[in-house]
Amino acid sequence: MPVQRGIAIVRRNAPHGQKTLDIAIHLGAHCTDEDLILRTLADNAPLMARNGVALPAPNKARPALRKALQAGGNLVPGMGNPLVGELLDGHDGSRMVLSYEGFLGTYATVLSGPSMYPAAGQRCTMLRDLFPGHAVSFFLALRNPATLIPALFEASSVTDFGAFVNGHDLSAITWSEPIAAIRAACPEVPLTVWCNEDLPMIWTDVLEAISGVEGPKIGDLAILEQIMTDPGIARLKTYLADNPPANSATRRKVITAFLGKYADDSKVAPEIAQPGWTDEMIAGLSNLYEQDVARVKAMGDITFIAP
């Protein structure tokens, strides 16, 4: 797993009588996960439990977090943290995983400022402050605005694509700005970032980073099952069973070869049919995204998971 650079986990003193936890918060972003990470870790519940990883159920965790955030936390040092107890719900563990694509904002607010997620720093501060005395870490997937913006529109309640993008300088939309805001607001909280487009190659690394649990897991091929043809995924499973990769680099080479032959193009590169979203615009935004990713990778206080 990539080594954390330039920043250490800070453990403040936990309130009296309260166990200190590692709290891994997967921030999304929108249209990058659809809870697949959380579902995959839940499919490995016995493995997670043996390693002290608690996975609060989303239908209970998200309302509890929303209520706590709306209340502004109101946590008093030394008085314990009822939210942690509610989330753990009697389960023991040394690490807790929370995941929700809406942590940084709603669909309606992703593009409500000059860049994406204008309240990213503020919202991360609020999340961090819900857990005084615990070691919080953030995880975030990036996605090319050329495909993200149409996906956001499809997922939103807006019916007119022109109105959805109207007023935005699309060439100015970057990930480096909200990431810089998160670092400025929560400089002591480790942040791990990756590109959603790389996920087929780094899926197991992401699962390991968020859960803190090494080794094979049920669902190691879950992301590939979404983008490969059925015959292709069947052949890949057989090949990996007969030829277990010696390391991550070998595994990535195998996956690259199988994707080259068996990727489902309709899922890997779905057609974008929104008015005005031309091939030239997609190419231009994609080029700007690559430049932006380079800026993010150059930041000295994040961990970037790359193939």
N, C-alpha and C positions, 0 to 999 in steps of 0.2 A: 504494500500500500504506500502511496506517496508520503514522504516525510513532511510534517508540518513545518513551514518555513517562517522564521521571523516573529513568531508569536507563540506564547505558551498558554496552556490552559490555566486560568486563575481560579483557585478554589478559595472562596471566602469562607469564613467560619460558618458552619451550619447552625441554625437555631438549636437551642438546647434540646437534647433528646431526639434530634432528627438526623436520620442517616443522610450522608452526602451522596448525591447521585450524579452520574454523567447524564446529561439530558441532551439528546441529539434531536435537533429541530430541522426537519426537511421543509424548506420554505416554498417549495414548488420548483419552477414557476408554473403559471397557468399553461395548460395545453402541452405539458411535457411528460406527465406521469399517469394521470387518471387513477391514482392510488395503486399502481402496479407494484411499487416498492413495498408499500405496507402490506399488500395482500401476499406478496411473495414471502416476506418475513413471517407473516402469520401462518403460512403454510409450513413453516419450519418452527412452529411453536415449541415442540419439545427441545429442539436444539437451542432455541433462544432461552428457554427457561433454565436449561442446564448451565448456560453461560451468564445467567443473571440479567437477561434483557427483558424488560417489561414492554408490552405492546398494547397500550390502552386502546380499546375499541373506538373507532372513529365516531360512532353514533352517540357515545358517551363523552369522549374526550373533547370533541369540537364544541358542543354546547357549553361544557364546563369552562373551556378556555375563552369562549366568546363572552360568557358572563363575567369572568374574572377581568378580561380586558376592558369591558364596558364599565366595570366598577373601578377601574384604574388600579387594580391590585389591592391596595389598602393592606399590605402585608407589613407587620411590625416585627423587626428583628427580635429574636428570642422568644417569639410566641408560636413558633411552629408554622407550618404551611398547609392549611387545610386543602388547598388545591392539589398538592402532591399526593396527599392521602386519598383524595377523591379519584385522581387519575390512576393511582396504583390499585385501588379497590381491593385491598387486602393481599395483593401479590407482592412478593419480595423480589428484590433485584438491586443491582448496582448501576444499571443503565436503563434509561427510558427513551423510547423513540416516539416522536410526535411528527406527524406529516399531514400537511394540508396545503393545497395550491392557493388558498385564499389568505394565507398568513400576511402577505405583503399588500393585499388590497383586493377589491372585487373586480369582476370583469369590466365594470363601468369606470373604474378608476385607474386601470393599468395605463391608459393613455391620457389621463386627465391633466398632465403637466407637460412641460417641454421635453421631458424624457420619460421613459417607462418608470412605473412605480415611484411617483414623486414623494410618497410618504414612507419609503423603504427604511430609512434611518430611524424615523420616529417609531414605526411599528416594531422594528427589531429591538429597540430600546424597551418598549413596553413588554415584549415577549421575555426578554432577558430578566426584566425586573419582576416578573411573576415568580421567579425561582431564586430568591436570595439564598446564598449559602450553598448553591449547587453549581456544578461545572457545566455550563451551557455551551453547545457548539451548533453552528448553522451549516446547512447544506443547501445548495442552489443549482438548478439546471438552467442553462441558457438555451435559447432557441433563435434561429435566424428570423429576424423580423419579416423577411420576405414570405415566410410560411406562417409565422406566428400571428401576424395581424389578421390575415384572412381566417385563421382558426379561432382567434378571439371573437371576431365578428360572428362566425357561425355559432359559437357558444353563448353569445350575448342575446339580449332581448331586442336589440336594435334590428330593424327590418331593412334599412337602406344603407348599403355599404358606403356610398358617397358621403352620407352624413356621419358615418362612423369614423372615417379618416379625415373628414373636413377640418381644416384649421391646423393640421399637424404637419410639421416639416419632417417628413419621413426620413430624410437623409440625416437628421439630427438625433434620431432615436438610437440610444446606445444602452448597453448593459454596464459599461464601465462607470457611468454616473451613479446609478443606484447602488452598485457594489462599493464605490468610493464613499457613498453616504452611509452605508452599513458599517464600513470600517471606521469612519470618523465617529459614528454614534456609539459603536461597541468595539473599541479597539482591542479589548482583552478577550473577546469571544472568537475562537477559531472559526474560520469560514472555509469551506471546501466547495469548489465550483467545478462544473464540467459542461460540455456541450451536449445537448440532447441528440444532435446528429451523430455523436460518437457512441451513444449508449449501447448499440449492439456489440461494440468491441470492448467496452469497459463495464458492462453490466455487473459482473461478479465483483469488480473492484468497488463499484458504488455500493453494492449490498454490504460488502465487508466494511467500508468506511462508515456507513450509517449505523450498522448493527454492532460493529466492533468485534464481530465473530468471524474468524478465518475458516477456510476450508470449504468443501463442496456443500451445496444446499439444494433442496428441492426448489425447482424453478430457476436454476442456473441458465436455462435456455428460454425463459419466459418471453423476453423481449424479441428474441429471434423467431419464436413461434408466431409473433404478430406480423412479421414482415417477410417470412419465407413461405414458399409453396409447401403444401403438405408432403409431397414426395421428397422435397429438399430437406425439410426438417427431420423426416424419418431417416434419410441417409446420413445426415449429420449426427444424429443420436447413435446410430450404429457405428459410424466411424470413430466417434469419441469413446465409445465403449470398448472398441477393439484396439484403439490407439490412444490411450490416455495421454494428454499433453504433459510434457515434463515441466513446463512453466507457463507463465502468462503470455510471454512473447510467442511461444509455439501455438498456444490456444488461439491467439489473435490471428496468426497466419492461417490456421485452419478455417476459422470463421470467415476471414476475408475471402478465401478461395470458394467456400460454399455460397457465400452471399453473391459473389460474382456470377455464379452459375444458377442459383436457385432463388434469388430475391424476387419478390412479387412487386413489380414496378408500380402497380396501382397503389400499393401501400407505402413503398419507399419514397416515391415521388408522385403523390396524388396531384391530379390536374387542379389548378386554381382557376376558377371560372368567373371570378368577380370582375365587374366592369372596370376597365382602366388598368387592370393589374397585368401589364404586358410582360413579355419575356425580357425586354430591355430593363424594365423596372425591377424585376426579380433579380436579374444579373447585377444591377447596380447596388441594390440593397444587400445582396449576398457578398459583394466585394467589400462594402462598408462593414458588414458583420465580421468578416475575416480580419479586417484591420482592428476592429473593436476587440475581438477575442485576443489578438496579439497584445493589446494594451492591458487587458485583464491578466493575461499570463505573466506580464512583466511586473505586476504588482508584487511587492516583496512580502506582503503579510497575508497571503492566502495560499491554500493548497489547490492546485489545478490537476484534476484527473484527466489524463489524455492517453490515447492509444500508444 
